[in-house]
Amino acid sequence: MDKDRIAGSAKETKGAVKEAIGKATGDSKLRTDGAADKAEGKVQNAIGGVKDAMREALKK
């Protein structure tokens, strides 16, 4: 598993937590920051997936 997938998943989780806390407390900045972190994590996770797929294709 590529390090980008791991970091992306962690960032996605962190963003989801920040977003939930922002919703619960009514803090729109925290909620927005959380949504941005979550989106960034999804992109990073996808990049890691592409790297993994390329590695697998090169092994064959």
C-alpha positions as CSV (number, residue, x, y, z in Angstrom):
1,M,0.0,0.0,0.0
2,D,1.4,3.4,-1.0
3,K,2.2,6.0,1.7
4,D,-0.1,8.4,0.0
5,R,-3.1,6.1,0.5
6,I,-2.3,5.9,4.2
7,A,-1.8,9.6,4.7
8,G,-4.9,10.4,2.6
9,S,-7.0,8.1,4.7
10,A,-5.7,9.7,7.8
11,K,-6.4,13.2,6.5
12,E,-9.9,12.2,5.4
13,T,-10.6,10.9,8.9
14,K,-9.2,14.0,10.5
15,G,-11.4,16.2,8.2
16,A,-14.5,14.2,9.0
17,V,-13.9,14.7,12.7
18,K,-13.3,18.4,12.3
19,E,-16.4,18.7,10.2
20,A,-18.5,16.9,12.7
21,I,-17.2,19.0,15.6
22,G,-17.8,22.1,13.6
23,K,-21.4,21.1,12.9
24,A,-22.0,20.1,16.6
25,T,-20.6,23.4,17.9
26,G,-21.9,25.6,15.1
27,D,-18.4,26.7,14.1
28,S,-18.6,27.2,10.3
29,K,-14.9,27.8,9.9
30,L,-14.1,24.4,11.6
31,R,-16.7,22.7,9.5
32,T,-15.3,24.2,6.3
33,D,-11.7,23.3,7.3
34,G,-12.9,19.8,7.9
35,A,-14.6,19.5,4.6
36,A,-11.4,20.8,2.8
37,D,-9.2,18.3,4.7
38,K,-11.6,15.5,3.8
39,A,-11.5,16.4,0.1
40,E,-7.7,16.7,0.1
41,G,-7.5,13.3,1.8
42,K,-9.7,11.8,-0.9
43,V,-7.5,13.2,-3.6
44,Q,-4.3,12.0,-1.9
45,N,-5.8,8.5,-1.4
46,A,-6.7,8.4,-5.1
47,I,-3.2,9.3,-6.1
48,G,-1.9,6.5,-3.9
49,G,-4.3,4.1,-5.5
50,V,-3.0,5.1,-9.0
51,K,0.6,4.5,-7.7
52,D,-0.4,1.1,-6.4
53,A,-2.0,0.2,-9.7
54,M,1.0,1.3,-11.6
55,R,3.3,-0.8,-9.4
56,E,1.1,-3.9,-9.9
57,A,1.0,-3.4,-13.7
58,L,4.8,-3.1,-13.8
59,K,5.2,-6.4,-11.8
60,K,3.4,-8.3,-14.6
